[in-house]
């Protein structure tokens, strides 16, 4: 199996519906065999802004798998991004913004499912 040459960073994407994706980056342990952790022992990650192609990938993953909530890994190589793993029900570890955004979106989805004609 041929491995992609990446830039030493793994990208974790967490999607809530087809229009919202939160991304974080971490140093790939492939670089030196080490996982960098914070004071609480959690893997250290940094917020990341997805480019337009990656946002479209996120939308397509959600729709293709029929998952309102999902997470997936992206590998960036030679100016392109590749999905290498998709997980249902993945959650961000330490992002208050993700949790606030997700709660608001899930509330909207639930209200729409219960009462599609409801206007806030």
C-alpha positions, 0 to 999 in steps of 0.5 A: 500500500502506497502511503501519502506524503503529508505535511506532518499534520493530521486534520480532524473534521467534525461535522454537524449536518451538511453546512457545519464543519469544525476542524482541528489539527494535530502533529502527526505521531508519524513524524517522531512517534510522539503524541503531544498532550496538554496538562490534562492528558488530552491530545493537543489540537489546534483549531483549523479553517478548512478551505472551500474544497475541504468544506465541500468534502465535509458536506459530501461525507455527511450526505453520502453516509447519511450521518447528521453527526460525524467525524473524519480524518483528512490527509493533506498532500501535495495541495489536495485533501483526502478522507482516510477515515469516517466515524459516526458520532465523533465529538470534539474534546475541548472546544466550547465554540463547537459545543455551542454551535452544535447544540444550536444546530441540533436544536434547530434540526429537532424543532424542524423534525417535530414541527417543520412549519415552526418559525422562530 
